[in-house]
Amino acid sequence: MSLSELMIDIPAEHEANVFGQFDIFAKKIERTFHVTLIARDGSTKIVGENASAEKAQRVLAQLMELSKRGNVITEQNVDYAISLVFEDQEEGIVEIDKELICYTLQGKPVKPKTLGQKSYVDSIRKEMITFGLGPAGTGKTYLAMAMAITAFKRNEVSRIILTRPAIEAGEKLGFLPGDLQSKIDPYLRPLYDALYQIMGAESFIKNSEKGLIEVAPLAYMRGRTLDNAFIILDEAQNTTPAQMKMFLTRIGFGSKVVITGDATQKDLPAGAVSGLDTAVKVVKGLEGISICTLTSKDVVRHPLVQKIVKAYEEYEKKSLSRTRTRRKHS
C-alpha cells in the first residue's frame, strides 16, 4: 500500500463551510476514506492510500463547488457527495445545483438535492402525469408543491388543487373535536405547511378565497373535471383502486398531475388493495405518464432519517426472504 499526498485549494472564506462547524465534515471524510486532512494557507493536503486520497479529493472538490455557488454545506450534502464518489457520479452534483425551482418567502432557494430528485422534477416538467414513489423525507410532496406554485405564478395553470385521502392512521375522525373542516385539516396540514413556506399565508388565503387554490379531501374530487390546473394527490398509497380510477379520470385539458406515495406506509384496512399499487401497474408504459422511484439515497431530512429508512428497507427484505423460505419448506 503506497501513500499519496494530494492538494486541493480551499480558500479561507470557504474553509468553515466545507469543513463544517468544529471540522465535523472534514472528520467524516477522514473516517470514511481513512485519510488525514491538513489545511494551511488556503490549501488542504490529503494524506492517505492512493485510491482513498483521490476519492477524498473528489468529495472536497464537490463541496468546494457547492460552496462557491453560494450554498451552505449541510451533512446531507457531505453524505451525498461521498455516495456519488463511490458510484463515480460526482459530476452530477453541479448539474443538480443548477436546477432552481423557486425561492421560499424567506429567500431560500428550492432545488433538487439528489439525482433522483432532479429526475423527478424533470419528469414533472416534461410529462402530464408523474407518479413520485418513495420513502418519507425524499421531498416528493415539497418539490411537487414548489413546481405547482411556480407554474401558477407563471400563469401556466389557472389554479392549484391539492388533495389527500382522509384515512385515519390508527385514530378515528369522529373522535376529533370540531366540524368537518376541523376534522379534515390535520390530514391536509403537510400541504398547508409547504404552501405557507413557499407562497406565504397571506397570498395563500387570498388565492384560496378566490377559488384559485383548493386544498380538499380526495372524496371532494368526484364528479368534477379539472381543466387547466396543477393537481397534486398526496399519500396516494391510502387510496382504493376505485378512488384512484376516479381521480385519474377527472383530469382535463391543460392540466398537470403529480401523484405521490410511499407503498411502505399504508393506513388502509388489513388486506385492502392500494389504488397506487394498482395504478402503477395499469398505466406503466403509457405515453405522457412517468413513474419516478426515489430511494433512501434521496432522503434529504436529518441524516438519521436516511439511516432509519434504510434499516426498515433491509428489515422488510429479510422478512420477505424468511416468509418465502417458510413457504418453500411448508
ZIVENZI-V854189 format. One record per run of one state. SS is the DSSP state (alpha for helix, beta for strand, coil for the rest). FROM is the first residue (numbers start at 0). TO is the last residue. If there is no record, write none. Layout:
BEGIN
ss:SS from:FROM to:TO
ss:SS from:FROM to:TO
END
This chain:
BEGIN
ss:coil from:0 to:1
ss:beta from:2 to:8
ss:coil from:9 to:10
ss:alpha from:11 to:18
ss:coil from:19 to:19
ss:alpha from:20 to:32
ss:coil from:33 to:34
ss:beta from:35 to:39
ss:coil from:40 to:41
ss:beta from:42 to:48
ss:alpha from:49 to:67
ss:coil from:68 to:73
ss:alpha from:74 to:85
ss:coil from:86 to:90
ss:alpha from:91 to:96
ss:coil from:97 to:98
ss:beta from:99 to:102
ss:coil from:103 to:107
ss:beta from:108 to:110
ss:coil from:111 to:113
ss:alpha from:114 to:125
ss:coil from:126 to:127
ss:beta from:128 to:132
ss:coil from:133 to:138
ss:alpha from:139 to:152
ss:coil from:153 to:157
ss:beta from:158 to:163
ss:coil from:164 to:171
ss:alpha from:172 to:174
ss:coil from:175 to:178
ss:alpha from:179 to:197
ss:coil from:198 to:199
ss:alpha from:200 to:208
ss:coil from:209 to:211
ss:beta from:212 to:216
ss:alpha from:217 to:220
ss:coil from:221 to:224
ss:beta from:225 to:225
ss:coil from:226 to:227
ss:beta from:228 to:233
ss:coil from:234 to:234
ss:alpha from:235 to:237
ss:coil from:238 to:239
ss:alpha from:240 to:247
ss:coil from:248 to:249
ss:beta from:250 to:250
ss:coil from:251 to:254
ss:beta from:255 to:260
ss:coil from:261 to:273
ss:alpha from:274 to:282
ss:coil from:283 to:287
ss:beta from:288 to:292
ss:coil from:293 to:294
ss:alpha from:295 to:297
ss:coil from:298 to:301
ss:alpha from:302 to:328
ss:coil from:329 to:329
END
